[in-house]
Amino acid sequence: MLSWHNAPELVDECADVTMYFAFAAGDELQNNSILLLNHFDQADVAPQDALFIKVASAFADVVIQNLLLNMVHNMEGESRAARILDKLAGIIKGTVHVLVKQTLHKKTNEELLPLVNFVRARRLVVQVDGQDTDYVCFPMPLDLADHFAKIFHHVDQGDVESQRQPLRDAMLRFSELAHFHFFDEPTQIMHLGFIARKAVALGSSTIKSGSRSSITQIFPQLSKQEIIDFVTYFRPMFIEIDT
């Protein structure tokens, strides 16, 4: 695993490298994901909906922790930006946990099978200190990663204020990408009834509008040090994998 840090430019797009946005899954999600995948690999006939709910709920919690709550903890005191992010995290967590139970409860293994490929696709296994470690991931377009790299380079050079707007714009695009890979992608491949599909659509709209509004409000308010801290926290989650 190669973690991408200070390069102002990325590797040539023709190089045999895949860029991921990724963060550690944690023990609960890792262990339950492995258990779930093993059950499906072995064609276990026992119902897997309860375990799938555990995996999906833990998945949501890990995403919220890494993309929102950890940044709240890094912010200065009880800032308005921290309150906005904390509120957004609560909205997303409440929405997703309800939808997970509504859409997965009492689903047959056959109905859940399409989601198994989603679990595999969002799982990146890397060697950390000689041990296989699960990361939650999605592929990052190289043009967006390159845009972030240039912003990070300017911030590293002390040119922070000029990067406030570019960083906000990059995060708006990133938010759309993360929403697709973490929410729309799995719900689109599920066979849902009319009422469940309506609930999912409403949940998706709520999360997307809340995320966009929060990003638009937050970045103009961040202090110079908070922007530096954000870059320090966010950058290591861009990971290059040789392919």
Beta strands, then each sheet from edge to edge (+ up, - down):
strand 1: 2-3
strand 2: 17-24
strand 3: 123-128
strand 4: 131-139
strand 5: 238-242
sheet 1: 1+ 5- 2+ 4- 3+
end
